[in-house]
Every structure is written in C-alpha cells, then in structure tokens.
Amino acid sequence: MKSTSTYWNPLSSTFIDKWEIIEGSEGKLSQITIAVDSETGDYTRLTKFLDGYSTEPFGQKSHDYPEEIFVVSGRLYDAAFQMWLESGYYASRPPGEVHGPFTADGDVIILEMSFPSQSKPYRQTLLKH
C-alpha cells in the first residue's frame, strides 16, 4: 500500500533536509520521495534541477515501467524530443520510452509518478507465486 501523509509542503525550507542530492550531479539535481509503496516499489517524487544544469553526463534514460511527469515550475529542454517543457506540461510515458538528457532554463521542479509494479519482470514474478 502506498504511503500516505497529512498535508505538508515539501517545497518549504522546513523540509530542505529531506531532499537528497543525486550522486554525480555536483549538487545541482536533487529529489524528494513524497510517497512510496514498499511492496511494489511504486513511488511519487519531486525532482529539482538548478538553473543551467544538464543531465548530459547521465545520457538518455528509459525504464521498463510506465511513469508520469508533470512540470511544476520552470522550463526544461528534453533532447530526445527536441522540445522545451514549460510549467504545466505533462507526459505519461510507456515502458521503454527514451527521454532526456535534460537542460534546465532557470530552476525547475518536476513531479514524477513511477510504477515499477507495472514492469514486465515484476508482473512475471507475481505470476510465479
């Protein structure tokens, strides 16, 4: 079951210590998990890009599970789609869809909802039980 919580503001400076710096980003990319299902691995998190940061060193990404993203604030360039994603943009990515690398124009916050429980390997494991 996915974790729940009463209203709180993960963007408030009160919770700055809950944000994790993503290794290899020189402190310019961070994330905070705001809900997780410990049984399935499904999660919701916020990712923060600092102005000018590019994920080029990480290259393009894809996952074997679906994910949804929503641009909460800022502007981000997705090289795979050759387009700028502005505040309010949304995507529902199927498993295997290639995205990134990304470049931030100003500080950017992305809401991400990921569903590892819907990956083929996970479903096959469930069927064996």
C-alpha positions, 0 to 999 in steps of 0.5 A, a space after each residue: 500500500 502506498 504511503 500516505 501523509 497529512 498535508 505538508 509542503 515539501 517545497 518549504 525550507 522546513 523540509 530542505 533536509 529531506 531532499 537528497 542530492 543525486 550522486 554525480 550531479 555536483 549538487 545541482 539535481 536533487 529529489 524528494 520521495 513524497 510517497 512510496 509503496 514498499 511492496 511494489 516499489 511504486 513511488 511519487 517524487 519531486 525532482 529539482 534541477 538548478 538553473 543551467 544544469 544538464 543531465 548530459 553526463 547521465 545520457 538518455 534514460 528509459 525504464 521498463 515501467 510506465 511513469 508520469 511527469 508533470 512540470 511544476 515550475 520552470 522550463 526544461 529542454 528534453 533532447 530526445 524530443 527536441 522540445 522545451 517543457 514549460 510549467 504545466 506540461 505533462 507526459 505519461 510515458 510507456 515502458 521503454 520510452 527514451 527521454 532526456 538528457 535534460 537542460 534546465 532554463 532557470 530552476 525547475 521542479 518536476 513531479 514524477 509518478 513511477 510504477 515499477 509494479 507495472 514492469 514486465 519482470 515484476 508482473 512475471 514474478 507475481 505470476 510465479 507465486 
